[in-house]
Amino acid sequence: MNRFNLCVGGGATRSLKAFTLAEVLITLAIIGVVAALTIPSVVTNYKNQETATRLKKAFTTIANTTNLAIADNGPISTWDVGAAASGADVERFVNKYLIPYLRITKNCGVSKNKGCWYEEEGAPYWLKGGTIGLSADNCAKFILSDGTFVVSIITARNNNKSKRVEFYIDTNGLQKPNRIGKDIFVLTYALLSDGKVVGKLSTVGSGNLKDNITVDTYGCNLEGRGSYCSALIYSSGWHIPSRKEYNEIVGNDSYSSKYPW
C-alpha cells in the first residue's frame, strides 16, 4: 500500500494511504472467484424455489375447483367422466368441471396447433429420457393465467370402477426442458375408486420421502421416470431438496450422482 503527503493549512502535511493497482486487481480476482463459485448455486436455488412455488400454486388452484364444480353440477358420482384415453371425453370433462372455475389465458382442447402443445418433436419426456407417450388428440390442454401449461388425460382401471384425471403441470410453459421432474410434475385427480367417490387432487407418489426418490421405475432420480418428484416436493413442504438434503433422505450418498436438479 502506497503513502503520499497532502499539504494542509499552515504548512502541515497529512499522510494518506492508497491501494496499489496490483492490490486492487488481486481483490477483484478474489471477488470474481467467489462469485463464480456462489452465483450458480444462488441462481439454481432461486429457480428451484420458483418451480416449487408455481407447482404449489397450480395444485391449489386446481384443487379449489372441486367444491365449486359440485355446487354447479351436483355430486361427483353424477359427473359425466367418459372413457379413458378419449380425447373428446377429457375435453368435455375439462370444459365442464374445470375451465369455468379457473383463470386461464388459453384453452386449446385437444388441438396441437394453438400454442398449447410442445414445440420439440416427441415432448414431453420422462426424467431419465424417452417420450411419455401423450398424443395431442387424447389429452386436453389449457394455460393458466400465470403461464403454467396444463395437459390432462382420463385414465381408468378395474372395469371403469376407478377413474381419475391425470394432470401434467409444466411450470414454465412451452420452455424446455419439458421433462418430468424438472419442469413438469404429475398430479392425479381421483374421481372414483372401486366405485366409491373420492374427488381429491393429489401428487403422484408416496408419503415416504425415501420411497419417492428410490422407488423403481417412477422414482425421482436420473435413472427413473420422475413421476414421484411431485410427491417428494410436496412432502418436503413444497420445497425442492438440495443435493445434501436429497442424500440425507436416502440415508447415504449412493444416489448423489442421480440427483435430478
C-alpha positions in Angstrom: 0.0 0.0 0.0 1.5 3.4 -1.0 1.6 6.5 1.1 1.6 10.1 -0.2 1.5 13.5 1.6 -1.1 16.2 1.2 -0.5 19.8 2.2 -2.9 21.3 4.6 -3.3 24.8 6.1 -0.3 26.2 8.0 2.3 24.2 6.1 1.4 20.9 7.8 1.1 17.7 5.9 -1.2 14.7 6.3 -0.2 11.2 5.2 -2.8 9.3 3.2 -2.9 5.6 2.3 -4.0 4.2 -1.1 -4.1 0.7 -2.7 -1.7 -0.1 -5.4 -3.0 -1.3 -8.8 -1.8 -4.8 -8.0 -3.7 -4.9 -4.8 -6.9 -3.8 -6.5 -6.5 -6.4 -9.2 -5.9 -9.2 -6.6 -9.0 -8.1 -4.7 -11.1 -8.1 -7.9 -9.8 -11.5 -8.8 -10.7 -12.9 -5.4 -14.2 -11.4 -5.7 -14.5 -13.0 -9.1 -13.6 -16.4 -7.9 -16.0 -16.2 -5.0 -18.8 -15.0 -7.4 -18.1 -17.8 -9.8 -18.4 -20.4 -7.0 -21.5 -19.0 -5.4 -23.7 -17.3 -8.1 -24.6 -20.6 -10.0 -25.7 -22.1 -6.7 -27.8 -19.0 -5.8 -29.4 -19.0 -9.3 -30.2 -22.7 -9.1 -31.7 -22.3 -5.7 -33.8 -19.4 -6.9 -35.1 -21.3 -10.0 -35.9 -24.4 -7.9 -37.9 -22.3 -5.4 -39.7 -20.6 -8.2 -40.6 -24.0 -9.7 -41.8 -25.4 -6.4 -43.9 -22.3 -5.8 -45.5 -22.4 -9.2 -46.3 -26.1 -8.7 -47.9 -25.4 -5.3 -50.0 -22.6 -6.9 -51.2 -24.8 -9.7 -52.0 -27.6 -7.2 -54.0 -25.3 -5.0 -55.8 -23.6 -8.0 -57.0 -26.9 -9.5 -57.9 -28.4 -6.1 -60.1 -25.4 -5.3 -62.3 -26.1 -8.4 -63.9 -29.3 -6.8 -66.4 -27.7 -4.4 -67.3 -25.0 -7.0 -68.0 -27.7 -9.6 -70.0 -29.7 -7.2 -72.1 -26.7 -6.3 -73.0 -26.2 -10.0 -73.1 -29.8 -11.3 -74.1 -31.9 -8.3 -72.2 -34.8 -6.6 -69.1 -36.2 -8.3 -70.9 -39.6 -8.5 -73.2 -38.0 -11.1 -70.5 -36.4 -13.2 -70.0 -37.5 -16.8 -66.4 -38.7 -16.7 -66.5 -40.5 -20.0 -64.0 -43.1 -21.3 -60.3 -43.5 -20.6 -57.9 -42.2 -23.3 -60.7 -40.5 -25.1 -59.7 -37.0 -26.2 -63.4 -36.0 -26.7 -64.3 -37.1 -23.2 -61.4 -35.5 -21.4 -62.0 -32.2 -23.3 -65.7 -32.3 -22.3 -64.8 -33.0 -18.7 -62.2 -30.2 -18.6 -64.6 -27.7 -20.2 -67.5 -28.5 -17.8 -65.8 -29.2 -14.5 -62.6 -27.2 -14.5 -62.4 -24.4 -17.0 -65.4 -22.4 -15.7 -63.6 -22.2 -12.3 -60.1 -21.3 -13.4 -58.4 -18.2 -14.6 -56.9 -19.2 -17.9 -55.3 -17.4 -20.9 -55.9 -20.1 -23.4 -58.0 -23.2 -23.8 -56.7 -25.4 -26.6 -58.8 -28.5 -26.1 -57.3 -31.5 -28.0 -55.7 -29.3 -30.7 -51.9 -29.2 -31.0 -51.8 -26.1 -33.2 -52.9 -23.3 -30.8 -49.7 -22.8 -28.8 -50.6 -25.3 -26.0 -48.5 -28.2 -27.3 -44.8 -28.9 -27.0 -42.7 -27.5 -29.8 -40.0 -30.1 -30.0 -40.8 -33.4 -31.6 -41.9 -36.2 -29.1 -42.1 -34.0 -26.0 -42.8 -34.2 -23.1 -40.1 -36.5 -21.8 -39.5 -38.7 -18.8 -36.8 -37.6 -16.4 -34.4 -40.4 -17.5 -35.2 -39.7 -21.1 -37.7 -41.1 -23.6 -41.1 -39.7 -24.6 -44.1 -40.0 -22.2 -46.4 -41.1 -25.0 -49.1 -38.5 -24.7 -50.6 -37.5 -28.0 -52.1 -34.2 -28.9 -55.5 -35.7 -29.6 -56.1 -37.7 -26.5 -55.5 -35.0 -23.9 -57.0 -31.6 -23.2 -54.7 -28.6 -22.8 -55.0 -25.2 -21.3 -52.8 -22.4 -19.9 -53.3 -20.8 -16.5 -53.2 -17.1 -16.1 -49.6 -17.2 -14.8 -48.4 -19.1 -17.8 -48.5 -22.6 -16.3 -49.2 -25.2 -19.0 -51.6 -28.0 -18.1 -52.1 -31.2 -20.0 -54.8 -33.6 -18.8 -55.9 -37.1 -19.7 -58.5 -39.5 -18.3 -57.3 -42.9 -17.0 -59.4 -45.8 -15.8 -59.0 -49.3 -14.3 -61.0 -52.1 -12.7 -63.6 -52.1 -15.5 -64.0 -48.3 -15.2 -64.9 -48.5 -11.5 -61.9 -46.4 -10.7 -61.3 -43.3 -12.8 -59.1 -40.3 -12.5 -57.8 -37.3 -14.4 -54.1 -37.0 -14.6 -52.5 -33.6 -15.0 -49.1 -32.9 -16.3 -48.2 -29.4 -14.9 -45.5 -27.7 -16.9 -44.4 -24.8 -14.6 -42.6 -22.9 -17.3 -45.0 -23.5 -20.2 -43.5 -24.4 -23.6 -40.0 -23.6 -22.5 -37.6 -26.5 -22.3 -36.6 -29.0 -20.9 -40.3 -30.2 -20.9 -39.2 -33.1 -18.7 -40.9 -34.8 -15.8 -39.3 -33.8 -12.5 -37.5 -30.9 -14.0 -40.3 -28.5 -15.1 -43.2 -30.9 -15.5 -44.9 -32.6 -12.5 -47.7 -35.2 -12.3 -50.9 -34.7 -10.3 -53.8 -37.0 -10.1 -57.5 -36.1 -9.6 -59.1 -39.2 -8.2 -62.8 -39.2 -9.0 -63.9 -42.8 -8.3 -62.0 -45.7 -6.6 -63.6 -49.1 -6.8 -66.9 -47.4 -7.5 -66.7 -45.0 -4.5 -66.4 -41.3 -4.8 -63.1 -39.7 -4.0 -62.9 -36.3 -5.5 -59.4 -35.5 -4.4 -56.4 -34.0 -6.1 -53.0 -35.3 -5.0 -49.4 -35.7 -6.1 -48.3 -39.0 -7.6 -46.1 -40.9 -5.2 -45.7 -42.0 -1.6 -45.8 -40.1 1.7 -42.5 -41.6 2.4 -39.7 -39.3 1.3 -37.2 -42.0 0.6 -39.6 -44.1 -1.5 -40.3 -41.1 -3.7 -36.6 -41.0 -4.6 -35.7 -44.7 -4.8 -38.8 -46.5 -5.9 -38.3 -48.5 -9.1 -39.4 -47.0 -12.4 -41.1 -43.8 -11.3 -38.6 -42.6 -8.7 -37.3 -39.1 -8.5 -33.8 -39.8 -9.8 -32.0 -39.5 -13.1 -32.5 -43.3 -13.7 -36.2 -43.1 -13.1 -39.2 -41.6 -14.9 -39.5 -38.9 -12.3 -43.3 -39.1 -11.7 -42.7 -39.2 -7.9 -40.8 -35.9 -7.9 -44.1 -34.0 -7.3 -44.7 -36.1 -4.1 -41.1 -35.5 -3.0 -41.6 -31.7 -3.3 -45.0 -31.8 -1.6 -43.8 -34.0 1.3 -40.8 -31.7 1.7 -43.1 -28.7 2.3 -43.3 -27.6 -1.3 -39.5 -27.4 -1.4 -37.1 -28.9 -3.9 -34.4 -30.6 -1.7 -30.8 -29.6 -2.1 -28.3 -32.3 -3.1 -27.3 -32.6 0.6 -30.9 -32.9 1.7 -31.5 -35.5 -1.0 -28.6 -37.6 0.2 -29.8 -37.3 3.8 -33.3 -38.5 2.8 -31.9 -41.6 1.1 -29.6 -42.2 4.1 -26.3 -42.2 2.2 -24.6 -40.8 -0.9 -25.5 -43.7 -3.2 -28.0 -41.5 -5.1 -25.9 -38.4 -5.3 -25.0 -38.9 -8.9 -28.7 -39.4 -9.7 -29.8 -36.1 -8.2 -32.1 -34.6 -10.8 -31.8 -30.8 -10.1 
